[in-house]
Structure formats: structure tokens, C-alpha cells
Amino acid sequence: MAALNVEQGRAVKGYDVVAYFTDGQPVKGSPRFSVRWRGATWQFASAGHRAAFRHMPDRYAPRYGGYCAFAASQGRIVDIDPRRWKTEDGHLYLNANRLAHFLWLRDPAGHIRKGDAFWRTVPQREL
């Protein structure tokens, strides 16, 4: 299981990962609609979003354990700002800040290739 970025027990700082795909924007989740997966609590804005995640969590979970995608492409692990994001080829990528997001957008395919290679070297741990 991949290392997962968890803050106070919550994945993606409490944001609804399904909303990035369905609403096209970051939306804060609610403890009312939450589920435990991979040692973290994932929060959603609705019961429908929670059900979608339960059905296919790997489809919605962000790449690189929810850490900054641009930083991963540079061989580093850095926290994220859930408001800096991009979906690419059906996957969610989060970034640390505006600059990381801007740089990510300049070459998503190249950054994904480098990030994937780096992420394979990150020690996996059970949460």
C-alpha cells in the first residue's frame, strides 16, 4: 500500500476527491459523509460521492499518495493545497501551491512520467 498524505486522520485535508471529477472543482467534504480507507478518513460532500468512492476508491484517490505531483516529479515529497489540482487521463493530481501548479501545467505528461518513476522508489508502508 502506498504511503498516504494524512492530516489529522483525514485524506486530502478533508476535501471530497469525487467532486474534482463530478463538479470540476475542489469541494470540502463533511464528516457526515465519510469512509475509512487505507488508514485515513475520506470525507465527501454527499452520500452519492461517498458511494462512488466506496465502489472504486482507486479511481478517485489522488496519485502519489495525495502529495504534491510536481514535487514528486522532482523527486521530493511535499504537502498539498487541495485548491491546486488537475485531472489528467482519469487521475487526480494535487499540487503544493500556485507555482507548483503552474509548473505542473507546462508539461503534465513529462511530470507524470517522472513522478511515477519517483513514486515507485518511495518506501511503501501500512497505515
BELBELUR-V229878 format. One record per pair of residues at least 6 apart in sequence whose C-alpha atoms are under 8 Angstrom apart, sorted by the first residue. I is the first residue (numbers start at 1). GAP is how many residues later the second one is. Records with the same first field share a line. If there is no record, write none. Layout:
# BELBELUR-V229878
I: GAP, GAP
This chain:
# BELBELUR-V229878
1: 37, 123, 124, 125
2: 62, 63, 121, 122, 123, 124
3: 62, 119, 120, 121, 122, 123, 124
4: 7, 34, 60, 61, 62, 63, 123
5: 6, 7, 60, 61, 62, 74
6: 6, 7, 34
7: 6
9: 30, 31, 32
10: 30, 31, 32, 33
11: 29, 30, 31, 32, 55
12: 30, 54, 68, 70
13: 69
14: 14, 15, 16, 28, 29, 30
15: 11, 12, 13, 14, 27, 28, 29, 67
16: 10, 11, 12, 13, 26, 27, 28, 29, 33
17: 9, 27, 43, 44, 45
18: 26, 31, 32, 34, 35, 42
19: 6, 7, 8, 26, 30
20: 6, 7, 67, 72
21: 39, 66
26: 56, 57
27: 18
28: 15, 16, 17
29: 14, 15, 16, 17
30: 13, 14, 15, 16
31: 12, 13
32: 11
33: 10, 11, 12, 13, 14, 17
34: 7, 8, 9, 10, 16
35: 6, 7, 8, 15, 19
36: 6
38: 88, 89
39: 88
40: 87
43: 7
44: 6
53: 6, 7
59: 31, 32
60: 31, 32
61: 30, 31
62: 29, 30, 31, 32
63: 6, 28, 29, 30, 31
64: 8, 29, 51, 52, 55
66: 14, 27, 28
67: 10, 11, 12, 13, 27, 28, 29
68: 9, 10, 11, 12, 25, 26, 27, 28
69: 24, 25, 26, 35, 42, 43, 46
70: 25, 26, 30, 31, 33, 34, 41, 45
71: 6, 7, 24, 25, 29, 44
72: 6, 42, 43, 44, 46, 47
73: 38, 39, 40, 41, 42, 43, 45
74: 40, 41
75: 40, 43
78: 18
79: 16, 17
80: 14, 15, 16, 17
81: 13, 14, 15, 16
82: 12, 13, 14
84: 10, 11, 12, 13, 14, 17
85: 7, 8, 9, 10, 16
86: 6, 7, 8
87: 6
88: 20
95: 6
104: 7
